[in-house]
């Protein structure tokens, strides 16, 4: 039979509450990371996927480099964009470079 003194019981109880406090802080930090970093990124990714799925020939787009152009052709992961009034300036680019779409009238 083991007898615990009052000091041993208090020390043991203090360690348990300290571990619980650490667990609460870790859960709180993980929750903050989720709501401040992961969740907004997933929302942005979903918005980008919706934008790419609605892309059609003739749409007016803005690229991540700041160029405006008209979509001429769409493949799985690339689009051919015509820039300016020159009909010979057609450049293939990745769909991920498109940040804004204005539908054709």
N, C-alpha and C positions, 0 to 999 in steps of 0.2 A: 504494500500500500504506500502510495506516495502522498506526502503532505506538502501542500503549497503554502508558502507564506503570503501575506498580503502584498508584499512588494513584488513577488513573482507573478501573482495574479494581475496586478496593475500593469506590470511591464508587458506581460503577454497580451493583455487587452489593448494596450497602447499600440502594439505592433500590428494588431488586427485592424484597428481603426486607421492606422497610417497606410496600410496596404489598400484599404477601401478608398481612402482619399486619393491615392495614386491612380487607382482604377477609374475613379470618377473623372479625374483630370484627363486621363488618356482618352476616355470615351468622349469627353467634351471637345478635346482637340480634334479627334477624328470627325466628329459631327461638324465642327466648324470648317474643316478642310473640305468636307463633302458639300456643304452649302455655299462656301465661298469660291471653290475651285472646280470641283468635278461637275456639279449640277449645272452651272452656267455654261461650261464647255460642252456638255451633252446637248443642252438646248441650242447652242450655236451650231453644233454639228447637225442636228435634226433640221434646223432652218436651212442650212446649206444643202442638205440632201433634197429637201422639198424644192428649193430653187433650181437645182440641177434637173430634177424630174419634170419640172414645168417648162424647161428650156425648149424652144422650137426654132425652126428656120425663120429668119427675118426679124428675130428679136434684137433689140438694141441693148448692148451690154456695156458695163464698165469693168475693166480688168483691175487686178490688184496693183498694177504698175501705173494706173491712171489713164489708160487709153480707152476711148469710146469706139465701138465698132458694131457691125451688124453680123449676126450669125448666118453663115452660108451653108454649112454642112455640120452634122453631128454624128460622131461615132461613139463607141463605148466609153472611152476616157478622154477623148480629144474633141475639139471643135475647130472649124476653120472660120476665121473672123476676117471680115473685110473692113479695113480702116480707111476713113476719109472718102473723098469723092473719086479717088483713083481706083478703077475696077481691077487693076493688076496688083494691088496691095492686099493680098490674101495670105494670112499667116495661121498655121496650125498652132494650137495651144491647148494646154491641159484644162479640163473643166474646173479644177480647183482654183485657177487663176481668176475666175469670174466671181465678182463680189456683189454685183447688182444687175438686175434684169428689168428692162422696160419692155412690155409686150408690144408687138407690132400692131399698128392700127388697121 
